[in-house]
Amino acid sequence: MSVIEFKIRKDLYDCFPHPVPSKKMIPSWYKDMSQYIDKTNKCPMHNGNVNLTMKSCIPIRDTLVSGYTLLLPADLVIEVTDEGLQIQWRDKTEHFIGAHNVNQVKGSPLEKISSM
């Protein structure tokens, strides 16, 4: 059996929420969503159109229930501006995550996002 081990500096152990199995974090909007666009007709096809919502898509479900969710200690605001990608903590009390200058991501897929 494989073991997944999360590591953190001891002085930060109580500063961050602990990892949670993603299957325990399924959003209520997804749980409440119908599998069918036309809820009165339970057929996958209806009037020649697909009658299934994203809830019927196995890869989407697998994405939501697999692995672990790493929560942050506060809300993080990510905004694309004329100056590039801006990342800020909503409460501005802690700075555990920062942004890199666009020059630091040249040659990576992040270059396109940073230059928006």
N, C-alpha and C positions, 0 to 999 in steps of 0.2 A: 504494500500500500504506500502511495506517495504521501509525503508530508509537505504542506505549505507552511512556511515560517515567515512571519512578518517581524521585521526588526526596527527598532527605534532607539534613539539615545535615551538613557534612563531618565535624564532631567526633563524630557518631553513626553514621557509615558502617559501622564495624566492630562496633558495639554490637548491631545487629539482623541477623537472618538475611536474606538477600536474597530477593526474591520468587521463587516457583517456579511454573512452569506447573502448573495444577491437575491436568492429565492425568497428571502424574508423582507425584501425591499421593493417588491413589485408595486408600482404606483396604482392607486385606487382607480384612476381613470382607465387603466388597462384592464383591471379586474372587472370593472363595471361595463366595459365595452361589449357590445353584441358581436357575435361572429358574423352576423349577416347585415348587409346594408338595408335590405328590405326585411324587417323582422317578422313580417307576416308570412314570408315564404322561406322555408328552411332548406331550399335547394342551392347548391353551389353556383348554378347558373340560373338567371332569371331574365326573361325577355331578351335572350341573346347576350346579356351582359354578365360579367362576374358579379355574384351576389355576396362575396366574402370581404370582410374588413381585414385590417392588418392583424387582428387577433387570431385569425386562421393561419397566419404565416408562421411556420415552424421556426425558421431562422430568427425572426424577430422575438418570438417567445424564448428561444434558446439564449439570445443576447441578454434578455431581461433576467433570466433565472440562473445563468451560469456564473461561476466564479464568486468574487467578493466585491463588495462596494466599499470604497475608502471614502469616508465622510470627512468633511472639513470642519474646523472648529468655529467657523463663522461663514456668512455669505460672501461669495466671491463674485465680483462684477467683471465680466470680460466684454470689452467694447472695441469695435473696429472704428478707428477715427482716421482723419487725414494724416495724423502723425504716425499711424500704425496701430498695432494691437496694444490696448491699454488694459492692465490687470490691476484691480484694487480690491482690498477688503472693504466690505460695506461699512464695518464699524471703525475701520482705520486704526485699530488698537494693536494689531499684531501684523507682522510682515513675514510670514513663513514662505510665501511664494512671490516671486518677482518675474518681471518680463525681461526678455533679452532684446538687445538692440537688433534691428533688421540685419546689420552687417554680420551678426553672429550666426545667422541661420541661412546664409547664402549657400545655394546648391541643394537645399533640402525642400520638401514640399511646404514647409512653413514659410518660406520666402514669399510665396504668392499671397498668403493670408496676411503677413506682416506688411506687405506693400499696398494693401487695399486702402 
